[in-house]
Amino acid sequence: MERWHPPQELSRREEFIIKRLKRTRKLFAFLRLHRHELLSEEFQTELERMYRQTGAGEEPVAPALLCMALILQGYLI
């Protein structure tokens, strides 16, 4: 299963956005700055174990990416 390995360094555009987010949507900025720590290799291995190993259905999405989407979805609801 493919793992999610987003870049750790901020692009110029991300730096600009992060500066503006720190005032309003602090969780977005926090997750962008610390996602590599929160979704470590060990945690991604643990998340992978939760997938069924039947081979049926579509190719699974990286568990860490799904975890990040779930956190953001819960924050916005």
Biopython code that builds the backbone (N, CA, C, O; Angstrom):
import numpy as np
from Bio.PDB.StructureBuilder import StructureBuilder

atoms = [
    (1, "MET", "N", (0.844, -1.164, 0.000)),
    (1, "MET", "CA", (0.000, 0.000, 0.000)),
    (1, "MET", "C", (0.896, 1.235, 0.000)),
    (1, "MET", "O", (1.886, 1.307, 0.728)),
    (2, "GLU", "N", (0.530, 2.190, -0.821)),
    (2, "GLU", "CA", (1.309, 3.407, -0.922)),
    (2, "GLU", "C", (1.061, 4.299, 0.291)),
    (2, "GLU", "O", (-0.071, 4.454, 0.748)),
    (3, "ARG", "N", (2.129, 4.873, 0.793)),
    (3, "ARG", "CA", (2.012, 5.787, 1.940)),
    (3, "ARG", "C", (2.025, 7.230, 1.471)),
    (3, "ARG", "O", (2.484, 7.539, 0.372)),
    (4, "TRP", "N", (1.515, 8.106, 2.320)),
    (4, "TRP", "CA", (1.464, 9.525, 2.015)),
    (4, "TRP", "C", (2.707, 10.192, 2.583)),
    (4, "TRP", "O", (2.931, 10.168, 3.793)),
    (5, "HIS", "N", (3.502, 10.777, 1.725)),
    (5, "HIS", "CA", (4.726, 11.465, 2.133)),
    (5, "HIS", "C", (4.724, 12.886, 1.583)),
    (5, "HIS", "O", (5.427, 13.179, 0.616)),
    (6, "PRO", "N", (3.933, 13.773, 2.197)),
    (6, "PRO", "CA", (3.906, 15.162, 1.718)),
    (6, "PRO", "C", (5.206, 15.867, 2.089)),
    (6, "PRO", "O", (5.880, 15.468, 3.038)),
    (7, "PRO", "N", (5.560, 16.910, 1.347)),
    (7, "PRO", "CA", (6.797, 17.645, 1.671)),
    (7, "PRO", "C", (6.699, 18.317, 3.040)),
    (7, "PRO", "O", (5.626, 18.746, 3.465)),
    (8, "GLN", "N", (7.841, 18.396, 3.716)),
    (8, "GLN", "CA", (7.874, 19.049, 5.029)),
    (8, "GLN", "C", (8.096, 20.547, 4.901)),
    (8, "GLN", "O", (7.543, 21.331, 5.671)),
    (9, "GLU", "N", (8.902, 20.940, 3.929)),
    (9, "GLU", "CA", (9.221, 22.354, 3.760)),
    (9, "GLU", "C", (8.048, 23.092, 3.133)),
    (9, "GLU", "O", (7.362, 22.569, 2.254)),
    (10, "LEU", "N", (7.834, 24.299, 3.594)),
    (10, "LEU", "CA", (6.760, 25.130, 3.062)),
    (10, "LEU", "C", (7.198, 25.791, 1.755)),
    (10, "LEU", "O", (8.331, 26.259, 1.636)),
    (11, "SER", "N", (6.308, 25.825, 0.794)),
    (11, "SER", "CA", (6.558, 26.597, -0.418)),
    (11, "SER", "C", (6.301, 28.070, -0.094)),
    (11, "SER", "O", (5.777, 28.384, 0.975)),
    (12, "ARG", "N", (6.658, 28.960, -0.990)),
    (12, "ARG", "CA", (6.419, 30.390, -0.749)),
    (12, "ARG", "C", (4.935, 30.667, -0.598)),
    (12, "ARG", "O", (4.522, 31.454, 0.255)),
    (13, "ARG", "N", (4.146, 30.022, -1.422)),
    (13, "ARG", "CA", (2.701, 30.228, -1.347)),
    (13, "ARG", "C", (2.148, 29.730, -0.013)),
    (13, "ARG", "O", (1.299, 30.382, 0.596)),
    (14, "GLU", "N", (2.642, 28.552, 0.443)),
    (14, "GLU", "CA", (2.196, 28.016, 1.733)),
    (14, "GLU", "C", (2.597, 28.943, 2.878)),
    (14, "GLU", "O", (1.821, 29.138, 3.813)),
    (15, "GLU", "N", (3.797, 29.514, 2.816)),
    (15, "GLU", "CA", (4.225, 30.450, 3.853)),
    (15, "GLU", "C", (3.271, 31.634, 3.939)),
    (15, "GLU", "O", (2.893, 32.057, 5.032)),
    (16, "PHE", "N", (2.883, 32.164, 2.786)),
    (16, "PHE", "CA", (1.948, 33.289, 2.746)),
    (16, "PHE", "C", (0.609, 32.892, 3.366)),
    (16, "PHE", "O", (0.040, 33.640, 4.161)),
    (17, "ILE", "N", (0.112, 31.716, 2.997)),
    (17, "ILE", "CA", (-1.185, 31.246, 3.504)),
    (17, "ILE", "C", (-1.111, 30.983, 5.007)),
    (17, "ILE", "O", (-2.026, 31.346, 5.746)),
    (18, "ILE", "N", (-0.026, 30.355, 5.464)),
    (18, "ILE", "CA", (0.143, 30.046, 6.891)),
    (18, "ILE", "C", (0.102, 31.325, 7.730)),
    (18, "ILE", "O", (-0.512, 31.346, 8.797)),
    (19, "LYS", "N", (0.742, 32.376, 7.260)),
    (19, "LYS", "CA", (0.739, 33.643, 8.003)),
    (19, "LYS", "C", (-0.682, 34.166, 8.190)),
    (19, "LYS", "O", (-1.012, 34.708, 9.245)),
    (20, "ARG", "N", (-1.504, 34.008, 7.189)),
    (20, "ARG", "CA", (-2.885, 34.482, 7.281)),
    (20, "ARG", "C", (-3.753, 33.532, 8.106)),
    (20, "ARG", "O", (-4.680, 33.975, 8.783)),
    (21, "LEU", "N", (-3.466, 32.244, 8.056)),
    (21, "LEU", "CA", (-4.275, 31.268, 8.783)),
    (21, "LEU", "C", (-4.070, 31.339, 10.288)),
    (21, "LEU", "O", (-4.981, 31.002, 11.045)),
    (22, "LYS", "N", (-2.930, 31.758, 10.728)),
    (22, "LYS", "CA", (-2.647, 31.777, 12.165)),
    (22, "LYS", "C", (-3.616, 32.667, 12.919)),
    (22, "LYS", "O", (-3.787, 32.522, 14.129)),
    (23, "ARG", "N", (-4.248, 33.580, 12.212)),
    (23, "ARG", "CA", (-5.209, 34.458, 12.868)),
    (23, "ARG", "C", (-6.603, 33.843, 12.914)),
    (23, "ARG", "O", (-7.351, 34.082, 13.863)),
    (24, "THR", "N", (-6.957, 33.068, 11.921)),
    (24, "THR", "CA", (-8.335, 32.580, 11.833)),
    (24, "THR", "C", (-8.446, 31.067, 11.996)),
    (24, "THR", "O", (-9.014, 30.605, 12.985)),
    (25, "ARG", "N", (-7.947, 30.324, 11.105)),
    (25, "ARG", "CA", (-8.068, 28.854, 11.121)),
    (25, "ARG", "C", (-6.761, 28.226, 11.614)),
    (25, "ARG", "O", (-5.994, 27.667, 10.830)),
    (26, "LYS", "N", (-6.529, 28.326, 12.896)),
    (26, "LYS", "CA", (-5.266, 27.888, 13.483)),
    (26, "LYS", "C", (-5.002, 26.400, 13.284)),
    (26, "LYS", "O", (-3.848, 25.996, 13.139)),
    (27, "LEU", "N", (-6.046, 25.580, 13.274)),
    (27, "LEU", "CA", (-5.838, 24.143, 13.113)),
    (27, "LEU", "C", (-5.244, 23.812, 11.748)),
    (27, "LEU", "O", (-4.402, 22.921, 11.640)),
    (28, "PHE", "N", (-5.677, 24.526, 10.700)),
    (28, "PHE", "CA", (-5.126, 24.290, 9.366)),
    (28, "PHE", "C", (-3.618, 24.540, 9.358)),
    (28, "PHE", "O", (-2.853, 23.738, 8.823)),
    (29, "ALA", "N", (-3.205, 25.640, 9.945)),
    (29, "ALA", "CA", (-1.788, 25.977, 10.008)),
    (29, "ALA", "C", (-1.028, 24.942, 10.839)),
    (29, "ALA", "O", (0.046, 24.491, 10.442)),
    (30, "PHE", "N", (-1.578, 24.572, 11.976)),
    (30, "PHE", "CA", (-0.925, 23.590, 12.840)),
    (30, "PHE", "C", (-0.727, 22.262, 12.112)),
    (30, "PHE", "O", (0.361, 21.687, 12.146)),
    (31, "LEU", "N", (-1.775, 21.780, 11.457)),
    (31, "LEU", "CA", (-1.678, 20.500, 10.762)),
    (31, "LEU", "C", (-0.667, 20.554, 9.618)),
    (31, "LEU", "O", (0.056, 19.586, 9.384)),
    (32, "ARG", "N", (-0.613, 21.670, 8.911)),
    (32, "ARG", "CA", (0.349, 21.778, 7.817)),
    (32, "ARG", "C", (1.772, 21.786, 8.347)),
    (32, "ARG", "O", (2.660, 21.176, 7.750)),
    (33, "LEU", "N", (1.996, 22.461, 9.446)),
    (33, "LEU", "CA", (3.347, 22.561, 9.999)),
    (33, "LEU", "C", (3.801, 21.285, 10.703)),
    (33, "LEU", "O", (5.001, 21.021, 10.780)),
    (34, "HIS", "N", (2.856, 20.486, 11.223)),
    (34, "HIS", "CA", (3.227, 19.332, 12.046)),
    (34, "HIS", "C", (2.746, 17.989, 11.510)),
    (34, "HIS", "O", (2.837, 16.983, 12.214)),
    (35, "ARG", "N", (2.237, 17.950, 10.288)),
    (35, "ARG", "CA", (1.678, 16.693, 9.777)),
    (35, "ARG", "C", (2.710, 15.582, 9.693)),
    (35, "ARG", "O", (2.370, 14.414, 9.884)),
    (36, "HIS", "N", (3.962, 15.919, 9.412)),
    (36, "HIS", "CA", (4.999, 14.882, 9.335)),
    (36, "HIS", "C", (5.283, 14.270, 10.708)),
    (36, "HIS", "O", (5.723, 13.124, 10.793)),
    (37, "GLU", "N", (5.037, 15.020, 11.777)),
    (37, "GLU", "CA", (5.221, 14.492, 13.127)),
    (37, "GLU", "C", (4.001, 13.684, 13.561)),
    (37, "GLU", "O", (4.135, 12.615, 14.157)),
    (38, "LEU", "N", (2.818, 14.198, 13.261)),
    (38, "LEU", "CA", (1.580, 13.525, 13.657)),
    (38, "LEU", "C", (1.374, 12.212, 12.909)),
    (38, "LEU", "O", (0.891, 11.233, 13.478)),
    (39, "LEU", "N", (1.740, 12.199, 11.639)),
    (39, "LEU", "CA", (1.529, 11.020, 10.798)),
    (39, "LEU", "C", (2.868, 10.344, 10.509)),
    (39, "LEU", "O", (3.257, 10.168, 9.354)),
    (40, "SER", "N", (3.552, 9.975, 11.569)),
    (40, "SER", "CA", (4.863, 9.344, 11.457)),
    (40, "SER", "C", (4.760, 7.978, 10.784)),
    (40, "SER", "O", (3.661, 7.457, 10.590)),
    (41, "GLU", "N", (5.884, 7.412, 10.434)),
    (41, "GLU", "CA", (5.919, 6.088, 9.798)),
    (41, "GLU", "C", (5.267, 5.035, 10.691)),
    (41, "GLU", "O", (4.545, 4.169, 10.199)),
    (42, "GLU", "N", (5.516, 5.103, 11.997)),
    (42, "GLU", "CA", (4.944, 4.132, 12.924)),
    (42, "GLU", "C", (3.417, 4.232, 12.942)),
    (42, "GLU", "O", (2.718, 3.219, 12.937)),
    (43, "PHE", "N", (2.916, 5.463, 12.963)),
    (43, "PHE", "CA", (1.472, 5.656, 12.980)),
    (43, "PHE", "C", (0.849, 5.208, 11.663)),
    (43, "PHE", "O", (-0.238, 4.631, 11.654)),
    (44, "GLN", "N", (1.530, 5.471, 10.553)),
    (44, "GLN", "CA", (1.021, 5.025, 9.257)),
    (44, "GLN", "C", (0.983, 3.501, 9.178)),
    (44, "GLN", "O", (0.069, 2.938, 8.575)),
    (45, "THR", "N", (1.959, 2.832, 9.776)),
    (45, "THR", "CA", (1.955, 1.369, 9.818)),
    (45, "THR", "C", (0.752, 0.876, 10.611)),
    (45, "THR", "O", (0.090, -0.084, 10.214)),
    (46, "GLU", "N", (0.472, 1.530, 11.727)),
    (46, "GLU", "CA", (-0.682, 1.161, 12.547)),
    (46, "GLU", "C", (-1.993, 1.373, 11.778)),
    (46, "GLU", "O", (-2.898, 0.542, 11.850)),
    (47, "LEU", "N", (-2.089, 2.471, 11.055)),
    (47, "LEU", "CA", (-3.286, 2.737, 10.260)),
    (47, "LEU", "C", (-3.472, 1.694, 9.152)),
    (47, "LEU", "O", (-4.596, 1.279, 8.871)),
    (48, "GLU", "N", (-2.376, 1.276, 8.529)),
    (48, "GLU", "CA", (-2.445, 0.274, 7.462)),
    (48, "GLU", "C", (-3.006, -1.051, 7.962)),
    (48, "GLU", "O", (-3.689, -1.755, 7.219)),
    (49, "ARG", "N", (-2.730, -1.388, 9.188)),
    (49, "ARG", "CA", (-3.217, -2.658, 9.744)),
    (49, "ARG", "C", (-4.741, -2.691, 9.853)),
    (49, "ARG", "O", (-5.333, -3.763, 9.977)),
    (50, "MET", "N", (-5.373, -1.522, 9.806)),
    (50, "MET", "CA", (-6.827, -1.451, 9.920)),
    (50, "MET", "C", (-7.540, -1.773, 8.609)),
    (50, "MET", "O", (-8.746, -2.017, 8.612)),
    (51, "TYR", "N", (-6.823, -1.777, 7.502)),
    (51, "TYR", "CA", (-7.432, -2.112, 6.212)),
    (51, "TYR", "C", (-7.685, -3.608, 6.121)),
    (51, "TYR", "O", (-6.889, -4.415, 6.602)),
    (52, "ARG", "N", (-8.800, -3.970, 5.500)),
    (52, "ARG", "CA", (-9.052, -5.380, 5.228)),
    (52, "ARG", "C", (-8.112, -5.836, 4.125)),
    (52, "ARG", "O", (-7.833, -5.076, 3.198)),
    (53, "GLN", "N", (-7.633, -7.036, 4.211)),
    (53, "GLN", "CA", (-6.683, -7.565, 3.239)),
    (53, "GLN", "C", (-7.338, -8.553, 2.279)),
    (53, "GLN", "O", (-6.747, -9.586, 1.963)),
    (54, "THR", "N", (-8.548, -8.253, 1.809)),
    (54, "THR", "CA", (-9.255, -9.175, 0.924)),
    (54, "THR", "C", (-8.829, -9.027, -0.527)),
    (54, "THR", "O", (-8.955, -9.967, -1.312)),
    (55, "GLY", "N", (-8.322, -7.845, -0.890)),
    (55, "GLY", "CA", (-7.956, -7.604, -2.270)),
    (55, "GLY", "C", (-9.134, -7.191, -3.125)),
    (55, "GLY", "O", (-8.965, -6.886, -4.306)),
    (56, "ALA", "N", (-10.320, -7.176, -2.552)),
    (56, "ALA", "CA", (-11.518, -6.794, -3.298)),
    (56, "ALA", "C", (-11.656, -5.281, -3.323)),
    (56, "ALA", "O", (-11.145, -4.590, -2.442)),
    (57, "GLY", "N", (-12.341, -4.774, -4.321)),
    (57, "GLY", "CA", (-12.625, -3.351, -4.400)),
    (57, "GLY", "C", (-11.518, -2.566, -5.063)),
    (57, "GLY", "O", (-10.625, -3.126, -5.699)),
    (58, "GLU", "N", (-11.593, -1.262, -4.903)),
    (58, "GLU", "CA", (-10.616, -0.370, -5.511)),
    (58, "GLU", "C", (-9.331, -0.333, -4.698)),
    (58, "GLU", "O", (-9.293, -0.763, -3.545)),
    (59, "GLU", "N", (-8.285, 0.186, -5.318)),
    (59, "GLU", "CA", (-6.994, 0.357, -4.645)),
    (59, "GLU", "C", (-7.192, 1.297, -3.452)),
    (59, "GLU", "O", (-7.791, 2.361, -3.613)),
    (60, "PRO", "N", (-6.706, 0.934, -2.263)),
    (60, "PRO", "CA", (-6.927, 1.777, -1.077)),
    (60, "PRO", "C", (-6.191, 3.105, -1.175)),
    (60, "PRO", "O", (-5.135, 3.203, -1.800)),
    (61, "VAL", "N", (-6.759, 4.107, -0.556)),
    (61, "VAL", "CA", (-6.134, 5.425, -0.445)),
    (61, "VAL", "C", (-5.192, 5.382, 0.745)),
    (61, "VAL", "O", (-5.438, 4.658, 1.710)),
    (62, "ALA", "N", (-4.123, 6.148, 0.681)),
    (62, "ALA", "CA", (-3.157, 6.177, 1.790)),
    (62, "ALA", "C", (-3.881, 6.505, 3.099)),
    (62, "ALA", "O", (-4.575, 7.519, 3.175)),
    (63, "PRO", "N", (-3.733, 5.669, 4.127)),
    (63, "PRO", "CA", (-4.440, 5.873, 5.391)),
    (63, "PRO", "C", (-4.147, 7.223, 6.044)),
    (63, "PRO", "O", (-5.041, 7.815, 6.649)),
    (64, "ALA", "N", (-2.921, 7.718, 5.936)),
    (64, "ALA", "CA", (-2.581, 9.003, 6.553)),
    (64, "ALA", "C", (-3.340, 10.144, 5.884)),
    (64, "ALA", "O", (-3.740, 11.098, 6.550)),
    (65, "LEU", "N", (-3.537, 10.050, 4.588)),
    (65, "LEU", "CA", (-4.293, 11.069, 3.868)),
    (65, "LEU", "C", (-5.754, 11.048, 4.304)),
    (65, "LEU", "O", (-6.367, 12.099, 4.490)),
    (66, "LEU", "N", (-6.308, 9.857, 4.467)),
    (66, "LEU", "CA", (-7.680, 9.736, 4.959)),
    (66, "LEU", "C", (-7.805, 10.271, 6.384)),
    (66, "LEU", "O", (-8.797, 10.915, 6.727)),
    (67, "CYS", "N", (-6.814, 10.006, 7.197)),
    (67, "CYS", "CA", (-6.811, 10.488, 8.582)),
    (67, "CYS", "C", (-6.826, 12.018, 8.608)),
    (67, "CYS", "O", (-7.575, 12.619, 9.378)),
    (68, "MET", "N", (-6.007, 12.642, 7.775)),
    (68, "MET", "CA", (-5.968, 14.098, 7.714)),
    (68, "MET", "C", (-7.301, 14.652, 7.237)),
    (68, "MET", "O", (-7.782, 15.647, 7.779)),
    (69, "ALA", "N", (-7.902, 14.029, 6.239)),
    (69, "ALA", "CA", (-9.205, 14.478, 5.737)),
    (69, "ALA", "C", (-10.277, 14.359, 6.812)),
    (69, "ALA", "O", (-11.138, 15.231, 6.930)),
    (70, "LEU", "N", (-10.231, 13.291, 7.590)),
    (70, "LEU", "CA", (-11.217, 13.082, 8.665)),
    (70, "LEU", "C", (-11.078, 14.162, 9.749)),
    (70, "LEU", "O", (-12.080, 14.680, 10.242)),
    (71, "ILE", "N", (-9.863, 14.492, 10.110)),
    (71, "ILE", "CA", (-9.630, 15.534, 11.110)),
    (71, "ILE", "C", (-10.204, 16.867, 10.628)),
    (71, "ILE", "O", (-10.896, 17.564, 11.370)),
    (72, "LEU", "N", (-9.907, 17.206, 9.376)),
    (72, "LEU", "CA", (-10.393, 18.479, 8.833)),
    (72, "LEU", "C", (-11.901, 18.493, 8.689)),
    (72, "LEU", "O", (-12.539, 19.515, 8.941)),
    (73, "GLN", "N", (-12.476, 17.378, 8.290)),
    (73, "GLN", "CA", (-13.921, 17.290, 8.167)),
    (73, "GLN", "C", (-14.590, 17.498, 9.520)),
    (73, "GLN", "O", (-15.570, 18.236, 9.622)),
    (74, "GLY", "N", (-14.066, 16.852, 10.559)),
    (74, "GLY", "CA", (-14.621, 17.018, 11.892)),
    (74, "GLY", "C", (-14.486, 18.444, 12.400)),
    (74, "GLY", "O", (-15.361, 18.936, 13.113)),
    (75, "TYR", "N", (-13.408, 19.103, 12.043)),
    (75, "TYR", "CA", (-13.177, 20.482, 12.459)),
    (75, "TYR", "C", (-14.167, 21.442, 11.809)),
    (75, "TYR", "O", (-14.606, 22.408, 12.434)),
    (76, "LEU", "N", (-14.514, 21.175, 10.561)),
    (76, "LEU", "CA", (-15.369, 22.092, 9.814)),
    (76, "LEU", "C", (-16.856, 21.871, 10.038)),
    (76, "LEU", "O", (-17.662, 22.720, 9.657)),
    (77, "ILE", "N", (-17.237, 20.770, 10.636)),
    (77, "ILE", "CA", (-18.662, 20.499, 10.854)),
    (77, "ILE", "C", (-19.153, 21.168, 12.111)),
    (77, "ILE", "O", (-20.330, 21.050, 12.454)),
]
sb = StructureBuilder()
sb.init_structure("model")
sb.init_model(0)
sb.init_chain("A")
sb.init_seg("    ")
for serial, (resi, resn, name, xyz) in enumerate(atoms, 1):
    if name == "N":
        sb.init_residue(resn, " ", resi, " ")
    sb.init_atom(name, np.array(xyz, "f"), 0.0, 1.0, " ", f" {name:<3s}", serial, name[0])
structure = sb.get_structure()
